[in-house]
Amino acid sequence: MSAAPVWSVDPRTGNPREQVAVEATAEEVDRAVRAAHAVRDALADRAARAAFLRAAAELLEESGAHIVEAADAETALGPARLTGELARTAAQLRSFAEVVDEGAYLDVHIDHQDGSRTPPWPDLRRYKIPLGVVAVYAASNFPLAFSVPGGDTASALAAGCPVVVKAHPDHPATSELCASVLRRAAARTGLPEDVVTLVHGFDAGVELIRHPLVSAAGFTGSVRGGRALFDAAAARPAPIPFHGELGSLNPVVVTGAAAAERAGEIGAGLGGSMTLGAGQFCTKPGFVLVPEGATGDQLLKALTETVSSTGSGVLLDHRMRDAFVAGVRERAALPDVVAPVTPGTAGEHTVSAGFLTVPAARLAAKGPHDALLEECFGPVTVIARYTSVDEIAAVLARLPGNLTATLQTATEGDDPDAARLLAALTPLAGRILVNGWPTGVAVAPAQHHGGPYPATTSTSTSVGATAIERWLRPVTYQSTPEALLPPELREDNPLGLPRRVDGRRA
């Protein structure tokens, strides 16, 4: 039987554009993983890794026009958005090169022998080493920043781990282009091209997570798909870490004082955030608690104006479009749910933005309205109207884990509910915002892009400098002669690494 073709499809029409590749067989996945495993030692040199990451950023920028054109044809995200995403992706690669250069990620600790302690200390030297081959599952909604050249790949390579990427079927041509760029960057800096390899196909993704030489995996996608891979990773004879980003509602709470102070501003800001990228950001605010009464009504009026002025959009593929339309229809049919601006079908290939409202009391206990507490991917949000802070707390207590949680408070004067509500939001998410909107995720050392399940399957971040920690494990050498120690742990610190010696920063 011949391998199934992989087609690039135009989401604006649903028509195939070109055949890009064929789906990888089990044998081809095995070859890809073994090729990556065979070159892992080539990534041991930190200087070479940093040079590789910088070369990858440079080559991505040089190929930018071609990559943006291909990505727009496959995702309909638009040249402006994709040009920004390309810049972010290049910056992300360069930021990890800086992380590698600095070396703090190795977390070097040296404790000298000390017989005066109880119990006595032997000589102990600890640092972190790469896990091995990392499987990366590309995201649909970010064809660059969370796909082949994205944060999972960049951080794994920075850690010294070769990467096998499973391309997302929504942008296979873009994936091939980006993989080619990364492989050229490797060759330019004297590394084997197989430090990055690419495979296509659903079955290939399953084979990849099961392969005995794959040591960890990173995933961005749906709860259903991510949970299946997570379970497969755990069911292996030797389970492996699975760092998955699966889904997020990203709740927002608007205090009564905030609504009284700036209802129009908040309503307009919410409309812009929830419709950004046709509502296809993983950080889209999908659930908002707004007070009952006149100030809440003003907020909804501003939201209505903003959303109504938003043009129809194309989702990443027709399967997502169908799921969005069906999901909105199911939610809108629930008792006491109203659609002031009806989201759904706008044309044969497009969708319209909108929002739903419901009394918060409907969500305080388990029931048919629980669908409103689940992510609906696309340009829609749910507004729950509350009558008291206790009602807010009851609803928040029922929410699943999230990437973000936002509190809109008064900016002038005292907001008596702010502290209590911030405390209630903090356990729900990995990033807590006050008087902002969550749809921008800065690539910064202090960033955390993760959260309690189902937002992510681990406590780590996929954005920012500490994302590198996912692909490392600590190892301690005890009473080891200097000549046998790795350079990172030798007494004279020949690599000039930051480290802690006898409990103090050296």
C-alpha positions as MATLAB code, in Angstrom:
seq = 'MSAAPVWSVDPRTGNPREQVAVEATAEEVDRAVRAAHAVRDALADRAARAAFLRAAAELLEESGAHIVEAADAETALGPARLTGELARTAAQLRSFAEVVDEGAYLDVHIDHQDGSRTPPWPDLRRYKIPLGVVAVYAASNFPLAFSVPGGDTASALAAGCPVVVKAHPDHPATSELCASVLRRAAARTGLPEDVVTLVHGFDAGVELIRHPLVSAAGFTGSVRGGRALFDAAAARPAPIPFHGELGSLNPVVVTGAAAAERAGEIGAGLGGSMTLGAGQFCTKPGFVLVPEGATGDQLLKALTETVSSTGSGVLLDHRMRDAFVAGVRERAALPDVVAPVTPGTAGEHTVSAGFLTVPAARLAAKGPHDALLEECFGPVTVIARYTSVDEIAAVLARLPGNLTATLQTATEGDDPDAARLLAALTPLAGRILVNGWPTGVAVAPAQHHGGPYPATTSTSTSVGATAIERWLRPVTYQSTPEALLPPELREDNPLGLPRRVDGRRA';
ca = [
       0.000    0.000    0.000;
       1.382    3.401   -0.934;
       1.834    6.039    1.767;
      -0.997    8.544    2.156;
      -0.309   11.932    0.559;
      -0.031   15.072    2.682;
      -1.816   18.007    1.074;
      -1.535   21.701    1.751;
      -5.108   23.060    1.902;
      -6.359   26.635    1.520;
      -8.735   27.285    4.482;
     -10.289   30.218    2.624;
     -11.719   27.824    0.031;
     -11.229   24.327    1.422;
      -9.394   23.394   -1.776;
      -6.111   21.466   -1.873;
      -3.144   23.592   -2.952;
      -0.369   21.048   -3.494;
       0.880   17.721   -2.279;
       3.704   18.498    0.126;
       4.817   15.102    1.390;
       3.575   11.660    2.325;
       2.706   10.397    5.773;
       5.601    8.703    7.503;
       5.421    4.958    8.026;
       6.441    3.307   11.281;
       9.760    2.419    9.663;
      10.343    6.028    8.614;
       9.552    7.315   12.100;
      12.023    4.792   13.484;
      14.703    6.005   11.060;
      14.037    9.641   11.948;
      14.308    8.995   15.688;
      17.415    6.846   15.319;
      19.049    9.492   13.127;
      18.334   12.127   15.764;
      19.586    9.880   18.546;
      22.796    9.176   16.644;
      23.768   12.859   16.504;
      22.906   13.851   20.075;
      26.573   14.125   21.075;
      27.088   16.795   18.410;
      24.932   19.128   20.504;
      27.177   18.799   23.563;
      29.175   21.926   22.659;
      27.350   24.941   24.131;
      29.031   27.424   21.810;
      27.990   25.406   18.768;
      24.395   25.218   20.026;
      24.217   28.955   20.575;
      25.653   29.617   17.123;
      23.125   27.212   15.619;
      20.167   28.948   17.292;
      21.352   32.354   16.085;
      21.896   31.039   12.566;
      18.391   29.583   12.592;
      16.950   32.973   13.542;
      18.945   34.693   10.797;
      17.929   32.197    8.105;
      14.279   32.379    9.147;
      14.396   36.130    8.676;
      16.155   35.806    5.329;
      13.422   33.409    4.168;
      10.702   35.422    5.861;
       8.756   36.572    2.806;
       8.520   33.028    1.437;
       7.602   31.543    4.822;
       4.916   34.167    5.532;
       3.409   33.643    2.074;
       3.221   29.878    2.592;
       1.851   30.178    6.127;
      -0.845   32.654    5.077;
      -1.932   30.381    2.225;
      -2.325   27.484    4.684;
      -3.751   29.271    7.748;
      -5.441   32.506    6.539;
      -3.882   34.278    9.515;
      -2.779   37.188    7.341;
       0.655   38.595    6.450;
       0.701   41.195    9.244;
       0.032   38.672   12.011;
       2.457   36.138   10.514;
       5.220   38.689   10.014;
       4.946   39.508   13.711;
       4.955   35.822   14.578;
       8.084   35.290   12.483;
       9.837   38.109   14.358;
       8.767   36.575   17.665;
      10.063   33.164   16.580;
      13.450   34.568   15.597;
      13.674   36.494   18.868;
      12.800   33.322   20.768;
      15.663   31.439   19.105;
      18.096   34.245   19.931;
      16.894   34.425   23.528;
      17.659   30.730   24.005;
      21.097   31.281   22.496;
      21.656   33.822   25.287;
      20.423   31.298   27.843;
      22.941   28.759   26.520;
      25.772   31.312   26.568;
      25.076   32.298   30.174;
      24.888   28.698   31.410;
      22.776   29.361   34.504;
      20.240   26.794   33.257;
      22.777   24.085   34.174;
      22.042   24.912   37.841;
      25.535   23.990   39.036;
      25.866   23.255   42.767;
      29.110   22.233   44.460;
      29.244   21.180   48.103;
      32.736   20.382   49.339;
      33.489   17.541   51.682;
      32.741   18.510   55.271;
      33.227   15.941   58.021;
      32.027   18.338   60.722;
      28.419   18.080   59.596;
      25.931   15.551   60.921;
      25.786   13.404   58.947;
      29.095   14.231   57.221;
      29.038   15.641   53.684;
      30.973   13.915   50.932;
      32.101   16.020   47.975;
      28.923   16.529   45.880;
      28.703   18.211   42.473;
      25.379   18.617   40.695;
      24.301   19.951   37.320;
      21.762   19.189   34.620;
      22.148   17.118   31.471;
      19.932   16.769   28.368;
      17.303   14.028   28.361;
      17.829   12.891   24.755;
      15.597   12.962   21.690;
      12.544   15.203   22.116;
       9.321   14.749   20.140;
       7.598   18.041   19.340;
       3.947   18.146   18.205;
       3.311   21.340   16.258;
       0.361   23.638   16.985;
      -2.323   24.584   14.490;
      -2.816   28.215   15.518;
       0.839   29.307   15.580;
       2.515   27.836   12.481;
       5.859   29.379   13.476;
       6.112   30.307   17.167;
       4.607   27.030   18.454;
       5.460   24.739   15.574;
       8.590   23.530   13.776;
      10.903   26.448   14.726;
       8.913   27.361   17.839;
       9.509   27.404   21.553;
       9.466   23.649   22.182;
      12.027   23.057   19.435;
      14.183   26.051   20.384;
      14.269   25.187   24.089;
      14.967   21.491   23.443;
      17.840   22.304   21.084;
      19.160   24.821   23.608;
      19.158   22.065   26.226;
      21.218   19.870   23.892;
      18.394   17.591   22.772;
      17.858   16.667   19.103;
      14.264   17.126   17.974;
      11.838   15.157   15.826;
       8.847   17.318   14.925;
       5.437   15.932   14.004;
       4.096   18.520   11.567;
       0.568   19.828   12.006;
      -1.661   18.875    9.057;
      -2.964   22.458    8.774;
       0.373   23.828    7.575;
       2.560   21.071    6.111;
       4.225   23.250    3.461;
       5.192   25.845    6.070;
       6.511   23.036    8.255;
       8.690   21.705    5.440;
      10.070   25.186    4.752;
      10.902   25.812    8.397;
      12.466   22.379    8.883;
      14.646   23.043    5.861;
      15.758   26.352    7.372;
      16.681   24.711   10.685;
      18.606   21.959    8.946;
      20.493   24.520    6.847;
      21.318   26.449   10.006;
      22.719   23.279   11.549;
      24.904   22.618    8.513;
      26.092   26.248    8.434;
      27.336   25.962   12.024;
      28.976   22.568   11.618;
      26.250   20.446   13.191;
      24.565   17.412   11.604;
      21.283   18.268    9.894;
      19.550   15.437   11.741;
      19.518   17.437   14.968;
      16.106   18.428   13.546;
      13.908   16.065   11.550;
      10.284   16.262   10.437;
       7.563   13.642   10.036;
       3.949   13.896    8.876;
       0.810   11.937    9.709;
      -1.458   11.001   12.609;
      -0.066    7.487   12.884;
       3.459    8.893   12.785;
       2.616   10.971   15.855;
       1.488    7.867   17.725;
       4.602    5.933   16.680;
       6.757    8.841   17.792;
       5.452    8.983   21.365;
       5.941    5.217   21.692;
       9.461    5.082   20.296;
      11.903    3.799   22.939;
      14.584    6.357   21.977;
      12.272    9.344   22.473;
      12.989   10.753   25.925;
      10.375   13.539   26.264;
       7.633   15.266   24.321;
       6.126   18.718   23.908;
       2.597   19.250   22.590;
       0.258   22.162   21.899;
      -3.278   21.305   20.829;
      -6.622   19.945   21.943;
      -7.541   18.281   25.218;
      -8.593   15.128   23.387;
      -5.444   14.766   21.296;
      -3.080   15.853   24.035;
      -4.614   13.561   26.618;
      -4.320   10.573   24.275;
      -0.608   11.257   23.772;
      -0.102   11.974   27.473;
      -1.643    8.619   28.353;
       0.507    6.904   25.721;
       3.638    8.525   27.172;
       2.704    7.278   30.636;
       1.835    3.777   29.394;
       5.236    3.104   27.853;
       7.430    0.456   29.498;
       9.652    3.407   30.449;
       7.292    6.417   30.828;
       8.576    9.780   29.628;
       7.800   13.399   30.501;
       4.974   14.827   28.390;
       4.669   18.592   28.452;
       1.309   19.278   26.871;
      -0.712   22.451   26.494;
      -4.280   21.222   26.007;
      -6.941   23.885   26.509;
      -7.842   26.962   28.494;
     -10.914   29.056   29.255;
      -8.866   32.050   30.545;
     -11.460   33.519   32.918;
     -11.852   37.241   33.513;
     -13.503   38.827   36.547;
     -14.723   42.414   36.311;
     -15.313   43.927   39.745;
     -18.270   46.178   40.392;
     -15.905   49.107   40.993;
     -14.121   48.487   37.711;
     -17.382   48.377   35.762;
     -18.551   51.610   37.422;
     -15.257   53.325   36.590;
     -14.643   52.269   32.968;
     -17.323   49.945   31.580;
     -16.854   51.135   28.002;
     -13.088   50.698   28.040;
     -13.326   47.187   29.466;
     -16.045   46.140   27.014;
     -14.044   47.383   24.034;
     -10.843   45.773   25.313;
     -12.591   42.460   25.824;
     -14.020   42.579   22.300;
     -10.605   43.194   20.806;
      -8.968   40.420   22.825;
     -11.584   37.705   22.221;
     -11.709   38.313   18.452;
      -7.942   38.614   17.927;
      -6.851   36.097   15.322;
     -10.497   35.042   14.879;
     -10.544   33.911   18.499;
      -7.884   31.282   17.863;
      -5.392   32.276   20.545;
      -4.853   29.755   23.340;
      -5.092   32.741   25.707;
      -8.423   34.072   24.392;
     -10.658   35.259   27.267;
     -13.453   32.718   26.910;
     -15.369   33.296   30.136;
     -16.067   36.641   31.801;
     -17.855   37.434   35.072;
     -19.617   40.816   34.775;
     -21.871   42.442   37.400;
     -25.602   42.642   36.927;
     -27.050   46.131   36.712;
     -26.521   49.329   34.760;
     -22.710   49.368   34.746;
     -22.562   45.787   33.533;
     -25.095   46.672   30.846;
     -22.815   49.506   29.701;
     -19.909   47.093   29.448;
     -21.995   44.752   27.282;
     -23.054   47.655   25.098;
     -19.410   48.507   24.367;
     -18.645   44.819   23.805;
     -21.572   44.581   21.389;
     -20.317   47.551   19.394;
     -16.786   46.179   19.174;
     -17.769   42.631   18.257;
     -20.422   43.772   15.767;
     -17.819   45.845   13.939;
     -15.481   42.863   13.632;
     -15.613   41.334   10.188;
     -16.133   37.650    9.511;
     -13.066   35.450    9.704;
     -11.616   32.228    8.366;
     -10.666   29.576   10.902;
      -7.591   27.416   10.512;
      -9.462   24.576    8.855;
     -13.009   23.497    8.093;
     -13.017   20.885   10.854;
     -12.429   23.653   13.403;
     -15.072   25.777   11.726;
     -17.626   22.979   12.002;
     -16.707   22.381   15.661;
     -17.050   26.096   16.411;
     -20.480   26.364   14.784;
     -21.731   23.224   16.543;
     -20.266   24.318   19.888;
     -21.928   27.730   19.722;
     -25.248   26.202   18.700;
     -25.141   23.759   21.641;
     -24.364   26.493   24.154;
     -26.872   29.001   22.788;
     -29.685   26.433   23.125;
     -29.275   26.140   26.907;
     -31.962   27.694   29.158;
     -31.404   31.358   30.075;
     -28.555   31.730   27.563;
     -28.901   34.794   25.339;
     -26.809   35.768   22.306;
     -26.743   39.601   22.064;
     -24.397   39.151   19.084;
     -24.874   35.732   17.554;
     -21.627   33.951   16.685;
     -21.539   31.242   14.052;
     -21.717   30.804   10.315;
     -21.031   33.892    8.213;
     -20.511   32.232    4.853;
     -19.471   28.980    3.278;
     -15.926   29.282    4.620;
     -16.165   31.976    7.304;
     -17.513   32.546   10.796;
     -18.813   35.590   12.653;
     -17.826   36.701   16.125;
     -20.257   37.011   18.994;
     -20.904   36.375   22.661;
     -23.373   34.638   24.933;
     -24.749   35.737   28.297;
     -26.024   33.651   31.196;
     -26.896   34.298   34.852;
     -23.918   33.271   36.976;
     -26.280   31.397   39.286;
     -26.778   28.840   36.497;
     -23.093   27.873   36.805;
     -22.703   27.628   40.557;
     -23.539   23.914   40.597;
     -23.015   21.017   38.213;
     -25.599   20.810   35.434;
     -26.259   21.139   31.688;
     -24.688   24.617   31.646;
     -21.276   23.080   32.321;
     -20.607   23.291   28.573;
     -20.218   27.041   29.116;
     -17.191   26.280   31.319;
     -15.382   24.489   28.479;
     -13.247   26.161   25.825;
     -14.958   26.870   22.494;
     -12.181   27.509   19.982;
     -13.045   30.530   17.864;
     -14.384   34.095   18.191;
     -16.882   33.653   21.042;
     -16.898   34.349   24.761;
     -19.382   33.672   27.557;
     -20.507   36.504   29.851;
     -21.814   35.332   33.244;
     -23.754   38.062   35.076;
     -23.241   37.921   38.843;
     -25.083   39.529   41.747;
     -22.523   39.165   44.552;
     -18.878   38.398   45.254;
     -19.974   35.134   46.858;
     -21.571   34.161   43.559;
     -18.281   34.884   41.748;
     -16.405   32.690   44.223;
     -18.877   29.836   43.755;
     -18.424   29.920   39.978;
     -14.632   30.231   40.132;
     -14.509   27.196   42.398;
     -15.935   25.128   39.526;
     -13.479   26.206   36.835;
     -10.787   23.896   35.478;
      -7.113   24.897   35.243;
      -6.130   27.697   32.878;
      -3.178   29.367   31.247;
      -4.330   32.792   32.398;
      -6.794   34.479   34.727;
      -7.551   38.193   34.636;
      -8.923   40.636   37.187;
     -10.283   43.973   36.054;
     -10.266   46.328   39.046;
     -10.745   50.015   39.702;
      -7.649   52.018   38.793;
      -8.464   54.947   41.061;
      -9.463   54.714   44.690;
     -10.166   51.593   46.687;
     -11.624   48.419   45.192;
     -12.916   46.469   48.200;
     -13.293   43.171   46.331;
      -9.946   43.145   44.507;
      -7.776   41.325   47.058;
     -10.301   38.558   47.705;
     -10.920   37.972   44.001;
      -7.236   37.980   43.112;
      -6.687   35.319   45.758;
      -9.547   33.273   44.271;
      -8.095   33.530   40.747;
      -4.493   32.675   41.617;
      -4.979   28.894   42.064;
      -6.663   28.684   38.643;
      -3.870   29.726   36.301;
      -0.174   30.074   35.614;
      -0.318   33.765   34.687;
      -2.477   36.257   36.587;
      -3.216   39.607   34.950;
      -4.598   42.749   36.542;
      -6.203   45.364   34.272;
      -4.837   43.836   31.079;
      -5.813   41.270   28.469;
      -4.202   37.848   28.171;
      -3.795   37.451   24.405;
      -0.171   38.644   24.355;
       2.500   36.312   25.754;
       5.843   38.086   26.086;
       8.969   35.992   25.536;
      10.699   37.040   28.746;
      12.707   35.341   31.510;
       9.891   35.740   34.050;
       7.159   34.500   31.737;
       5.083   31.463   32.643;
       2.897   29.933   29.949;
       1.287   26.966   31.625;
      -1.203   26.186   34.347;
      -3.153   23.515   36.213;
      -4.633   20.690   34.133;
      -6.079   20.796   31.496;
      -4.187   23.959   30.614;
      -0.987   21.919   30.786;
       0.040   18.436   31.870;
       3.054   19.621   33.880;
       4.018   22.562   36.063;
       6.539   23.934   33.549;
       6.295   26.750   31.014;
       6.516   26.562   27.232;
       7.469   30.254   26.876;
      10.406   32.087   28.417;
      13.884   31.132   29.507;
      12.837   28.466   32.007;
      11.169   26.427   29.239;
      14.601   24.830   28.806;
      14.191   23.049   32.139;
      11.675   20.616   30.623;
      14.378   18.847   28.648;
      17.001   18.423   31.381;
      17.522   16.179   34.368;
      19.839   16.677   37.348;
      22.760   14.383   38.088;
      25.159   14.501   41.051;
      28.762   13.263   41.108;
      29.920   12.154   44.555;
      33.564   11.941   45.614;
      34.658   11.974   41.975;
      38.307   12.685   41.075;
      38.825   16.018   39.339;
      40.122   14.393   36.158;
      36.888   12.418   35.770;
      34.519   15.327   36.344;
      32.784   17.050   33.420;
      34.229   20.545   32.802;
      31.075   22.160   34.181;
      31.808   20.741   37.652;
      35.580   21.123   37.937;
      37.006   23.127   40.782;
      38.651   25.812   38.654;
      35.394   26.454   36.703;
      37.095   26.476   33.284;
      33.835   27.403   31.511;
      33.132   30.381   33.753;
      29.654   29.160   34.709;
      27.470   30.731   37.394;
      27.165   28.303   40.281;
      26.572   27.886   43.992;
      29.474   26.625   46.080;
      28.855   25.422   49.629;
      25.445   27.047   49.493;
      26.621   30.448   48.295;
      26.479   31.988   44.858;
      29.970   32.034   43.351;
];
